[in-house]
């Protein structure tokens, strides 16, 4: 009996790997799409993207363009999408939402602010002398680290009603990410993909919170 050439064994193993990889990727893409569709329905919007990257290649039919949400919502543009940080083996998936601020002269690119739950990262910042802004609300200040290029404006924005909403959403939806106001946008991101109903509810709540934050920033900057 003639031994099977090594290159044939390698070829078979490679084909099996590619088939399994393609099936797993197709399943993962499907899960991300279904979760995003649930979120879009919750917000009254639709999902875009998902077209085949290689429509003429049956082997690569599972490779799709990214799914995303991009539409006007409550009078503002709302974008929700997936992205990655790093490359290759060091690549990590993230989910994000983005809402632009109004075009206010002199404020679009100058004002920066971050809001995050107090944790080991913010404690490192404290040790390095990066002191967060105090709002005067002891409950809020114990839970959140706020940094800004314009501390006075940040304090004026974080009114009692908005602080209460931030605390409520963080506690009710177990928020994992960071709000970042920069380059004329209110941006929220967290690690991982939107996959479960818990993620869907969290992003729906964060969309509403970031929308309220954008309204408050616009109002404060127009004074």
Backbone bond lengths (Angstrom), bond angles and torsions (degrees), N, CA, C in turn:
res aa  C-N    CA-C-N  psi(-1)  N-CA   C-N-CA  omega(-1)  CA-C   N-CA-C  phi
1 X - - - 1.471 - - 1.536 109.33 -
2 X 1.291 114.22 127.55 1.467 119.21 -176.31 1.526 110.24 -75.41
3 X 1.331 117.68 128.61 1.472 120.14 178.87 1.527 110.78 -60.97
4 X 1.306 116.26 144.47 1.464 120.11 177.25 1.526 109.03 -72.70
5 X 1.323 116.75 124.63 1.478 119.15 -179.49 1.527 110.87 -56.74
6 X 1.312 114.93 144.67 1.466 120.11 -177.84 1.524 112.14 -60.59
7 X 1.339 115.35 -34.20 1.463 116.93 -176.63 1.533 111.08 -68.15
8 X 1.357 117.88 -28.51 1.461 120.68 176.83 1.528 110.88 -70.59
9 X 1.327 115.78 -40.51 1.473 119.67 176.25 1.522 110.30 -61.56
10 X 1.325 114.65 -44.45 1.472 120.03 178.75 1.520 110.31 -61.43
11 X 1.342 116.78 -41.41 1.454 120.96 -178.85 1.529 111.14 -63.90
12 X 1.342 116.13 -45.12 1.459 120.42 179.75 1.530 110.77 -62.38
13 X 1.332 116.58 -45.99 1.464 120.41 179.79 1.526 111.33 -62.24
14 X 1.335 116.12 -38.65 1.463 120.43 178.70 1.523 111.23 -64.20
15 X 1.338 116.22 -43.26 1.463 120.33 179.42 1.526 111.27 -64.33
16 X 1.331 117.31 -41.81 1.461 121.09 177.95 1.523 110.56 -61.87
17 X 1.342 115.73 -43.94 1.469 120.32 178.82 1.525 110.72 -60.62
18 X 1.332 116.96 -45.10 1.460 120.48 -178.63 1.525 111.45 -64.42
19 X 1.331 116.46 -39.18 1.466 119.91 178.76 1.533 111.32 -64.99
20 X 1.331 115.87 -44.62 1.463 119.91 178.74 1.522 111.68 -66.08
21 X 1.328 115.84 -41.11 1.463 120.89 179.22 1.524 110.17 -62.74
22 X 1.342 115.83 -45.73 1.454 120.16 179.87 1.522 112.08 -62.46
23 X 1.355 116.85 -40.22 1.461 120.47 179.52 1.525 111.40 -66.06
24 X 1.337 116.38 -41.84 1.463 120.17 179.14 1.523 111.77 -66.84
25 X 1.329 115.76 -39.80 1.454 119.44 178.76 1.526 110.95 -65.90
26 X 1.333 116.34 -40.70 1.469 120.62 178.50 1.516 110.46 -61.41
27 X 1.337 116.40 -41.14 1.465 121.08 178.39 1.523 110.93 -64.66
28 X 1.343 116.41 -43.44 1.464 120.80 -179.87 1.525 110.92 -63.71
29 X 1.333 116.40 -42.72 1.466 121.07 178.95 1.521 109.69 -62.89
30 X 1.333 116.37 -41.31 1.463 120.71 178.79 1.518 112.24 -62.80
31 X 1.325 117.57 -40.64 1.463 121.53 178.36 1.525 111.46 -64.56
32 X 1.333 116.29 -42.20 1.463 120.57 179.17 1.529 110.48 -64.70
33 X 1.332 115.73 -39.93 1.466 119.87 179.76 1.522 110.58 -65.06
34 X 1.339 117.54 -47.31 1.465 120.74 -177.96 1.526 111.60 -61.44
35 X 1.337 116.78 -40.90 1.469 120.13 178.89 1.527 110.73 -65.17
36 X 1.329 115.92 -41.56 1.463 119.65 179.92 1.525 110.69 -67.64
37 X 1.326 117.20 -35.04 1.465 120.74 176.77 1.528 110.71 -64.89
38 X 1.337 116.84 -39.65 1.470 120.33 176.21 1.524 110.78 -62.10
39 X 1.326 116.17 -42.45 1.457 120.70 179.42 1.525 110.33 -65.09
40 X 1.334 116.31 -44.33 1.469 120.37 179.19 1.529 110.68 -60.23
41 X 1.324 117.20 -41.87 1.462 121.17 178.47 1.519 110.72 -63.62
42 X 1.322 116.58 -40.24 1.469 121.77 178.27 1.527 110.69 -60.01
43 X 1.329 116.81 -35.43 1.463 122.04 -177.33 1.526 112.76 -93.21
44 X 1.334 116.93 -6.06 1.460 120.56 -177.67 1.514 113.02 76.70
45 X 1.335 117.07 28.97 1.467 122.43 -178.26 1.524 110.12 -121.45
46 X 1.326 116.76 -174.09 1.467 121.34 179.45 1.527 110.32 -127.97
47 X 1.324 115.44 156.81 1.466 121.94 177.96 1.530 109.40 -89.93
48 X 1.317 115.54 139.63 1.458 121.29 176.29 1.529 109.44 -116.04
49 X 1.323 116.15 170.05 1.456 121.23 179.33 1.518 111.39 87.24
50 X 1.330 115.85 -167.97 1.455 120.78 178.31 1.503 115.21 92.37
51 X 1.347 117.48 1.97 1.460 118.92 178.77 1.534 110.50 -68.87
52 X 1.313 116.53 153.02 1.457 120.76 178.88 1.529 110.70 -64.24
53 X 1.330 115.73 133.29 1.463 119.99 177.08 1.532 110.68 -73.63
54 X 1.349 116.04 -33.07 1.461 120.98 -179.39 1.531 108.30 -129.28
55 X 1.338 118.27 77.31 1.465 121.60 -173.47 1.528 114.73 -62.35
56 X 1.311 117.11 -24.26 1.471 119.68 -177.62 1.532 112.90 -93.14
57 X 1.338 117.06 0.50 1.461 120.97 -177.87 1.523 109.43 -114.18
58 X 1.354 116.69 109.25 1.462 120.52 -178.08 1.524 112.45 -65.75
59 X 1.335 117.24 -33.81 1.458 121.25 -178.94 1.533 111.55 -64.15
60 X 1.341 115.63 -32.65 1.462 120.12 -176.78 1.530 111.91 -107.18
61 X 1.325 116.33 24.40 1.457 120.19 -179.21 1.509 113.84 -64.00
62 X 1.345 116.40 -22.27 1.470 120.15 -179.95 1.526 113.01 -77.57
63 X 1.337 116.90 -13.60 1.469 120.38 -179.70 1.526 108.92 -79.56
64 X 1.303 116.61 112.73 1.460 121.57 -174.94 1.526 112.12 -118.23
65 X 1.319 115.60 156.00 1.453 119.89 172.40 1.532 108.82 -68.12
66 X 1.323 117.97 153.30 1.467 120.53 -175.75 1.534 112.28 -59.84
67 X 1.326 115.58 144.29 1.460 120.96 172.82 1.525 108.54 -86.74
68 X 1.329 116.70 144.86 1.455 120.29 -179.81 1.527 109.88 -158.63
69 X 1.328 115.12 166.50 1.461 122.60 173.75 1.523 107.36 -117.18
70 X 1.311 117.15 128.35 1.466 121.52 177.72 1.522 107.69 -148.06
71 X 1.327 115.82 108.02 1.466 119.71 -176.56 1.522 109.49 -164.12
72 X 1.334 115.73 170.01 1.460 120.13 174.69 1.521 108.39 -84.19
73 X 1.324 115.64 132.65 1.457 122.10 -176.64 1.517 108.48 -140.84
74 X 1.319 116.03 120.04 1.467 121.82 -178.60 1.523 111.81 55.54
75 X 1.327 116.22 37.18 1.460 121.05 175.76 1.516 115.68 84.59
76 X 1.330 117.36 3.21 1.464 121.21 178.12 1.527 109.87 -131.22
77 X 1.321 115.53 156.50 1.459 119.60 174.89 1.533 109.11 -75.88
78 X 1.313 116.36 133.66 1.459 121.77 179.00 1.521 108.68 -124.52
79 X 1.328 114.91 128.45 1.463 121.07 178.28 1.522 109.06 -123.05
80 X 1.337 116.97 128.41 1.467 122.54 176.19 1.521 107.48 -129.27
81 X 1.318 116.83 128.10 1.455 119.26 -170.91 1.526 111.18 -156.44
82 X 1.328 114.89 168.07 1.463 122.87 175.18 1.533 108.68 -104.70
83 X 1.324 116.48 149.18 1.460 120.39 172.92 1.519 108.67 -154.49
84 X 1.315 116.46 174.40 1.470 121.34 -179.42 1.512 110.28 -126.43
85 X 1.323 114.94 149.90 1.456 121.53 171.92 1.525 107.80 -114.68
86 X 1.321 116.75 138.67 1.453 120.39 -177.06 1.522 110.45 84.69
87 X 1.313 116.07 -174.85 1.457 121.01 -179.24 1.524 110.26 -146.61
88 X 1.313 115.76 158.08 1.459 120.86 178.07 1.515 112.16 60.90
89 X 1.337 115.91 -134.71 1.468 120.98 -179.54 1.522 112.56 -66.49
90 X 1.338 116.35 -20.37 1.463 120.59 -179.50 1.526 112.97 -92.53
91 X 1.336 116.81 7.59 1.459 120.78 -179.27 1.528 110.92 -75.53
92 X 1.331 116.48 135.11 1.469 121.83 179.70 1.524 109.48 -127.32
93 X 1.349 117.72 134.55 1.470 120.58 -179.22 1.525 111.86 -78.76
94 X 1.330 115.13 145.14 1.458 121.80 176.85 1.529 109.40 -136.80
95 X 1.329 115.32 156.47 1.460 122.53 172.65 1.525 107.57 -121.87
96 X 1.334 116.28 145.04 1.468 119.12 -175.36 1.512 111.28 -147.92
97 X 1.329 114.79 158.01 1.465 121.04 169.01 1.518 108.18 -133.36
98 X 1.328 115.14 152.76 1.461 120.05 -173.15 1.527 109.34 -144.09
99 X 1.347 116.39 133.80 1.458 122.64 177.95 1.530 108.11 -132.85
100 X 1.335 118.96 122.49 1.467 120.36 179.79 1.523 112.71 -76.18
101 X 1.324 115.42 148.61 1.454 121.38 173.53 1.514 109.41 -84.20
102 X 1.332 116.53 168.13 1.458 120.66 176.53 1.521 109.38 -69.92
103 X 1.314 115.41 157.54 1.468 120.87 178.44 1.527 108.97 -76.57
104 X 1.321 116.22 94.57 1.464 120.71 -179.93 1.527 108.73 -111.61
105 X 1.319 116.44 123.66 1.463 121.46 -174.81 1.520 111.25 -55.19
106 X 1.330 115.58 129.40 1.455 121.43 174.16 1.514 115.00 79.67
107 X 1.356 117.58 -3.28 1.462 119.03 -174.91 1.524 113.19 -114.95
108 X 1.317 118.23 -19.69 1.460 120.34 -170.14 1.517 112.91 -56.80
109 X 1.322 118.12 -45.70 1.458 120.61 -175.95 1.529 113.56 -106.68
110 X 1.332 117.07 -10.03 1.460 119.94 -174.70 1.525 113.45 -81.88
111 X 1.322 116.47 -35.84 1.463 119.93 -173.01 1.525 110.74 -88.06
112 X 1.341 115.37 125.84 1.458 121.56 176.13 1.519 109.06 -130.89
113 X 1.323 115.89 141.56 1.455 120.06 179.65 1.527 109.22 -155.35
114 X 1.321 117.12 141.37 1.450 121.49 173.78 1.528 109.04 -124.47
115 X 1.321 115.14 142.40 1.466 121.66 176.33 1.521 107.14 -127.76
116 X 1.316 116.59 120.63 1.460 120.84 179.85 1.522 109.51 -144.05
117 X 1.315 116.18 155.04 1.460 120.27 176.47 1.521 109.31 -67.88
118 X 1.314 116.73 144.19 1.462 121.07 177.24 1.526 108.90 -63.59
119 X 1.330 115.93 129.01 1.465 121.24 -179.34 1.503 109.88 -159.53
120 X 1.329 115.52 -164.38 1.467 118.02 -175.18 1.520 112.21 -66.23
121 X 1.354 117.70 -30.29 1.474 119.48 178.76 1.525 110.58 -67.41
122 X 1.341 116.18 -44.33 1.462 118.81 179.53 1.520 111.34 -69.01
123 X 1.328 117.66 -30.67 1.466 120.41 176.52 1.525 111.35 -67.29
124 X 1.328 116.47 -36.35 1.471 119.71 174.74 1.518 110.07 -62.99
125 X 1.347 115.78 -41.05 1.453 119.86 177.51 1.507 112.33 -60.47
126 X 1.330 116.83 -38.91 1.463 120.75 177.65 1.521 111.28 -63.04
127 X 1.329 116.49 -41.48 1.461 120.40 179.22 1.525 111.49 -65.04
128 X 1.348 115.43 -27.34 1.462 119.74 179.16 1.531 111.79 -89.17
129 X 1.322 116.12 4.81 1.461 119.76 176.79 1.510 114.59 89.14
130 X 1.334 117.98 8.79 1.463 121.24 179.85 1.524 108.92 -89.20
131 X 1.294 115.92 86.60 1.452 121.04 -173.02 1.526 110.31 -80.51
132 X 1.354 117.58 130.20 1.457 119.91 177.73 1.521 111.43 -72.23
133 X 1.318 115.17 163.79 1.461 121.65 -179.68 1.525 109.32 -78.57
134 X 1.329 116.36 135.41 1.461 121.34 177.11 1.521 108.97 -93.54
135 X 1.333 116.07 128.14 1.462 120.12 179.37 1.523 111.51 -92.30
136 X 1.340 116.89 -13.92 1.456 120.32 -175.24 1.515 112.88 91.36
137 X 1.340 116.02 -7.05 1.462 122.03 176.90 1.529 106.67 -96.85
138 X 1.333 116.19 104.25 1.465 120.61 -173.50 1.526 112.24 -59.18
139 X 1.324 117.50 -40.98 1.470 121.18 -179.94 1.522 110.73 -63.04
140 X 1.322 116.29 -46.26 1.468 121.06 -179.53 1.517 110.83 -66.15
141 X 1.328 117.30 -46.34 1.463 121.25 -175.26 1.526 112.55 -65.96
142 X 1.335 117.03 -26.77 1.464 119.80 176.41 1.523 112.11 -73.60
143 X 1.338 116.02 -27.69 1.458 120.87 -175.57 1.519 114.09 -94.19
144 X 1.364 116.92 -26.98 1.462 119.39 -171.19 1.526 112.09 -129.81
145 X 1.332 113.70 144.60 1.460 121.56 173.47 1.526 107.65 -107.48
146 X 1.323 116.04 118.85 1.468 121.87 -179.27 1.517 108.80 -113.27
147 X 1.316 116.63 125.72 1.472 121.71 176.55 1.528 108.18 -120.94
148 X 1.330 117.28 146.50 1.461 119.81 -179.29 1.515 111.11 -158.60
149 X 1.341 114.98 152.58 1.463 120.84 173.88 1.527 110.52 -77.58
150 X 1.331 116.94 -17.25 1.459 122.04 179.02 1.537 108.61 -131.02
151 X 1.334 117.21 82.24 1.472 120.86 -175.70 1.525 114.28 -54.69
152 X 1.332 117.84 -41.05 1.463 120.50 -178.67 1.525 111.10 -62.97
153 X 1.328 116.13 -41.90 1.460 120.50 179.29 1.529 110.56 -67.52
154 X 1.314 116.23 -40.28 1.467 120.48 178.54 1.528 110.65 -60.90
155 X 1.334 116.71 -42.00 1.463 120.40 178.86 1.532 110.96 -65.09
156 X 1.348 116.23 -37.42 1.469 120.40 179.20 1.531 111.35 -68.39
157 X 1.327 116.29 -30.46 1.468 121.36 -179.34 1.525 111.21 -75.25
158 X 1.317 116.80 -39.50 1.468 121.04 -174.84 1.527 110.86 -81.69
159 X 1.324 114.59 68.58 1.458 121.93 178.39 1.535 110.30 -71.76
160 X 1.322 118.22 161.38 1.475 120.83 -177.81 1.530 113.53 -51.81
161 X 1.335 117.61 -43.35 1.472 120.35 -178.96 1.521 111.39 -62.16
162 X 1.343 116.72 -43.82 1.461 120.39 -179.83 1.522 110.91 -68.64
163 X 1.338 117.21 -40.02 1.468 119.69 177.41 1.529 110.62 -60.12
164 X 1.322 115.99 -41.06 1.456 119.97 178.48 1.522 112.24 -62.96
165 X 1.334 116.62 -39.74 1.466 120.46 178.11 1.528 110.88 -64.68
166 X 1.333 116.50 -42.01 1.463 120.51 179.91 1.524 110.21 -61.62
167 X 1.327 116.58 -47.95 1.473 120.39 179.23 1.528 110.16 -59.78
168 X 1.337 116.09 -45.15 1.457 120.68 -177.39 1.520 113.32 -61.54
169 X 1.330 116.03 -46.79 1.466 119.82 -179.14 1.528 110.73 -65.89
170 X 1.318 117.42 -42.73 1.471 120.77 -179.59 1.532 110.86 -61.01
171 X 1.329 115.75 -41.81 1.460 119.15 -178.09 1.529 112.17 -75.58
172 X 1.324 117.35 -42.80 1.471 121.04 -175.82 1.523 112.39 -73.95
173 X 1.335 117.36 -33.18 1.461 120.78 -173.38 1.525 113.62 -111.32
174 X 1.321 116.86 8.38 1.475 121.50 177.30 1.533 110.72 48.00
175 X 1.314 115.44 56.45 1.464 121.62 -176.27 1.528 110.58 -63.56
176 X 1.341 115.87 135.73 1.464 121.84 -175.68 1.532 113.49 -111.06
177 X 1.329 116.33 -11.92 1.458 118.61 -170.29 1.519 114.75 -107.27
178 X 1.326 115.02 -157.65 1.467 123.13 -174.44 1.523 109.40 -132.71
179 X 1.335 115.99 138.71 1.467 121.45 170.27 1.519 107.71 -91.73
180 X 1.315 115.72 131.05 1.458 120.96 -177.78 1.528 108.92 -132.39
181 X 1.330 116.70 116.97 1.464 121.65 176.63 1.516 107.61 -98.80
182 X 1.318 116.98 116.27 1.470 120.39 -179.83 1.521 109.60 -161.53
183 X 1.324 115.10 152.20 1.465 122.96 178.17 1.527 112.55 49.56
184 X 1.331 115.62 39.61 1.455 120.24 175.44 1.507 115.20 74.42
185 X 1.336 117.62 23.34 1.468 121.20 -179.78 1.530 110.15 -137.53
186 X 1.333 115.03 149.06 1.460 121.32 168.17 1.525 105.67 -100.08
187 X 1.317 115.52 120.23 1.467 121.39 -171.82 1.529 109.69 -125.31
188 X 1.325 116.08 135.19 1.462 120.97 173.43 1.521 108.89 -126.47
189 X 1.322 116.57 136.62 1.461 119.72 176.41 1.522 110.69 -144.89
190 X 1.323 115.26 153.35 1.459 121.88 175.47 1.516 108.56 -147.05
191 X 1.314 116.37 156.18 1.460 120.42 -178.84 1.526 110.26 -73.21
192 X 1.338 115.71 148.33 1.451 121.37 179.34 1.517 112.50 93.29
193 X 1.326 115.84 168.38 1.456 122.09 178.95 1.520 111.10 -95.91
194 X 1.318 116.07 157.77 1.457 121.60 172.27 1.529 106.37 -74.37
195 X 1.338 116.80 111.47 1.471 119.79 -173.93 1.530 112.84 -127.29
196 X 1.305 117.53 -39.28 1.460 121.10 -171.98 1.533 111.37 -109.49
197 X 1.339 115.70 171.51 1.462 120.39 176.37 1.527 111.17 -62.93
198 X 1.333 116.85 -31.01 1.470 120.46 176.65 1.522 110.44 -62.39
199 X 1.344 116.78 -43.31 1.468 120.82 177.51 1.524 110.80 -63.95
200 X 1.321 116.39 -41.72 1.460 121.07 -179.32 1.524 110.75 -60.31
201 X 1.343 116.10 -48.30 1.468 119.74 -179.65 1.527 111.31 -64.25
202 X 1.338 116.55 -37.41 1.461 119.48 179.58 1.527 111.01 -65.13
203 X 1.326 117.34 -45.11 1.464 119.34 -178.63 1.528 112.05 -69.20
204 X 1.320 117.59 -32.78 1.464 119.76 175.63 1.529 109.83 -64.37
205 X 1.328 116.77 -42.41 1.466 121.15 178.74 1.522 111.17 -67.37
206 X 1.342 116.85 -39.26 1.463 119.96 179.89 1.525 111.60 -69.71
207 X 1.319 116.87 -32.02 1.468 119.83 176.37 1.526 109.78 -62.19
208 X 1.339 116.21 -45.15 1.466 120.39 178.86 1.527 111.39 -65.03
209 X 1.339 116.72 -41.84 1.463 120.70 -179.77 1.528 111.28 -65.13
210 X 1.324 117.60 -45.67 1.470 120.93 -179.96 1.522 111.15 -66.45
211 X 1.340 116.89 -31.93 1.463 120.35 175.25 1.530 110.14 -64.87
212 X 1.326 116.71 -44.77 1.470 120.30 177.53 1.527 111.06 -63.65
213 X 1.325 117.05 -38.31 1.464 120.94 177.97 1.523 110.35 -63.90
214 X 1.336 116.84 -42.15 1.468 120.60 178.37 1.525 110.78 -61.85
215 X 1.339 117.43 -42.77 1.468 121.04 177.53 1.522 111.24 -60.38
216 X 1.328 116.59 -42.80 1.467 120.87 -178.23 1.518 111.14 -67.85
217 X 1.331 117.05 -40.15 1.478 120.49 178.46 1.527 109.88 -64.08
218 X 1.336 117.47 -45.71 1.464 120.56 179.59 1.525 111.27 -59.44
219 X 1.338 115.43 -42.72 1.469 119.72 -179.50 1.529 110.82 -65.15
220 X 1.334 117.42 -42.27 1.464 121.00 -179.25 1.527 111.28 -68.22
221 X 1.308 117.29 -37.64 1.468 120.36 -177.58 1.517 112.86 -75.86
222 X 1.325 116.77 -19.80 1.471 119.18 -178.77 1.522 112.93 -87.74
223 X 1.337 117.03 -4.99 1.469 120.41 -179.19 1.530 110.99 -73.59
